[in-house]
Amino acid sequence: MPTKKDVERVLEKRDWKQLNIWAQEKESKNVYRQFMTRIYVKDGLIFWRAVEALGVFAHEMDQKDEKYAVELVRRYFWMLNEESGGTAWNASEAIGSLLAHCPKTCGHFNWMLSGLLVDESLSDGALWGLAQLAQSAPHLVDPLEERIRPFLESEEPFARGLAALIYALMRTPQNGLELYREEGPKWSIPIDLDQRLKNDPNIIQIYQAGELIKYSVQELWTAQSLTFWVEHIMIKDLAVEVTVASTSVGLCWLGLGPSVEEEQSLLKWMSRQFPKRFLIRKREPNSEVIRQLQEYVSGQRKEFTIPLHPIGTPFQLKVWEELLRIPYGETRTYGEIAAQVDNPKGQRAVGMANNRNPIGIVVPCHRVIGKGGSLTGYAGGLDIKQKLLELEGFIKK
């Protein structure tokens, strides 16, 4: 049975793998109770990690029992009832984490979460939860604009900053177009308020991606994001999860690993390459990528025509540019690519650049093979590399 020290250690290291192991064990109720107790006191980073851990834990438990997270949400709302003694002072943060991590089973509580905004003691936590939900399931926040809007003019910088962040996330264009409704664009405000927020220097600290990060209200109002989506496709007879992510410039990530691992890798990569950006789960900005990818795996497309936003070192970019010149159905060796980038002895360096290629398939590192025709390494797995080459009916050159 995990002890209090065990739980604290997991929170300090943000060790969600261990957390998921506990979710599979009989002591899962004991783990939940410890998180529940830990959330009563708001005492910095470990408190926020406990809030996040509750959502992660509930998501894992939902795989066994779809009612698990729903019952937790109901319990927290009940604890806010006066009859319970009002013991759950930080319930709005907990509920927000549960909804953000379990939107499929708990998303229908979005209106109840936004209803907590009327209570001054709960509104900050509710705003934080809605900001997290705007990243994991923005469609659930979309109808709540009128409840969030008043906080853009709150006297408190924390509430004002969180509302600004939610607006920035919800204004993310879909296929280059702003969202519209009958009476005008969604998530829009008067010009004078827009200017005030663009020039608001107040600094707040919010929990994001495992850390407490300082932002100015101005930064949050103009926050940039990456949108990502997971699609299930068939490559020949192999079922594959594909994770795609785009900036406003173009496709920046296409990963072929398990979606949970890909999302974590994408978050780490984004924190290095795009500090202070936010990751939003949204299909629309990636719909053209998905359409062309489906055409490719069905044999209807041989070239991709989507804009790309590759991020790497000058050498990596040079190698990836060379990969784009390999025709459909053909292969090159690492030595041949090395010669093309003016580094004839750099086969190993080319191999490393291939391994770091963040845009699989579209930037076709699968078309690079060993000198003797061996498939060698592939970040997505050799089974996927083989299926891609079989799909293309490759010709060794």
Helices and strands as residue ranges (DSSP letters): H 4-13, H 16-23, H 28-38, H 45-62, H 68-79, G 82-84, H 91-101, H 103-106, G 107-109, H 110-115, G 116-118, H 123-136, G 138-140, G 142-144, H 145-148, G 149-153, H 157-170, E 180-181, E 184-185, H 191-198, E 203-208, E 211-216, H 217-221, E 225-235, E 238-246, E 251-255, H 259-273, E 278-281, G 284-286, H 287-297, H 314-323, E 332-333, H 334-340, H 347-355, G 365-367, E 368-369, H 382-392
